[in-house]
Amino acid sequence: MIAKKKITKVFFLFLLFHLSFWTFIPTISNINLPLDTIEALAWGSNLDWGFNKHPPFSAFAVEVFYIIFGSNDWSYYLLSQIFVIVAFVYVWKFSNEIFEEKIYSLLSVLILSGIYFYNFTTPEFNVNVSQLPFWALTVYFFWKGINSNKKINWILFGIFSALGFLSKYLFIYILASLFIYFFLNFKKYKKFIPNYCLSIIISLLIVTPHFIWLYENNFVTIFYGLTRSALNDSALINHVKNPAIFLIKQIIILLPFFLMISVILKKIKFKLKFKNKKILFLISINLIPIFLVLITSIVTGAKIRTMWMTPFYLFFGTLFFEIFRNNINLKKIKRFYIMFVLIFILSPSSYFIISMIDETKRTDYPGKEIARLVQNKWNENFINEIKIVIGDEWSAGNLSYHLNSRPVWTKDLKNKTSEISANQGVIYVGNPKVLKKICPGVFGAIQPVGYCMIGRK
């Protein structure tokens, strides 16, 4: 048992080790950044209020780090862990509002190590990781708002709600769940309506530029999400099959979590007190979002991809320790710590081993070497710098990231060719057979991709 005075120290030590391990391991085991991180960096080189796949926040975050650190891979693994750590900090702070004894707050965070969304998948900074701190901050400041009704808490709730939505549209599920909780307790929270409306207005002001971008770009991001959900397949069986698969996957993902909590339970017995404000709120932020996703899948037949659920389980530990608090035997807590340490060590070790053994992963792509070869060929033929790369987010995005001139990435030029000056070197990246036939400049290929270089001689 950890002494009460040391619980906070243990929590911050956990954060430090988590940050260090999950920054260091992928840095030494990966040759190249993961797909989603390169994709975000490609978008970041040409910042806009939205992109063909997602809202803009993840691109903004990596671009800030690029300005500071340049093309140093370790910095983007660090960025990802900072987002995870901030989420953990606010799970801890929220749990301290729920529990009188800090040991339960500590356990509520440590047990998240049993959910692979918060360890194995975290090195890849993407829209799912980008949501994590805002999910935790939104819940925390909503809770503070309904308990104190201080304007600053509602303002912060509005700001973080908007940033979460600008990370990924699925953030709407936690916002809907909080609205449902507020609506079900309308009489109790009637006096909070002006401040709640203020938070909504602030959120709308922040996301309005993205809505304008969406309209101007034919809602491309929304249609991408619908396609990824396989909604174009209207087979009736999908309304049963996809929700069932979704539920099975969630149970499998949570097995280590349930195993960790089971080792310190006296017996599996609980009684939900729905008049208990804390219990009702915890159910609202944990179970209602999952229920809404399940209903979405049942009604539409949508295929719910596993990684989309990344932020949904942040407060699961708080929920379960509150429900089972009277049945927890703290004398058996050493068993919990042993399991936690095993998982904490096993996760990065497995990541490292898989990364070193499996040579077919995106993170083994020789992006830096390809950029060097392309730059050499460019220098042999042209005197100006490479300013624009055109092509898919992976091949062209890697060039944008690795080339010293940090060219702007774009998927295509559409009607923008007139905007390119004679001084701006351009590289088209794509199908080598097609590019070789139509390239008006210097053509080269590094299989399976072709490069058409157009510059000033």
Helices and strands as residue ranges (DSSP letters): G 4-6, H 7-29, H 35-44, H 57-69, H 73-98, H 102-110, G 111-114, G 116-118, H 127-148, H 151-165, G 169-171, H 172-184, G 190-192, H 193-216, H 220-228, H 238-262, H 277-300, G 306-313, H 316-323, G 325-327, G 330-332, H 333-357, G 362-364, H 367-381, E 386-390, H 395-402, E 408-410, G 417-419, E 425-430, H 432-438, E 442-446, E 449-454
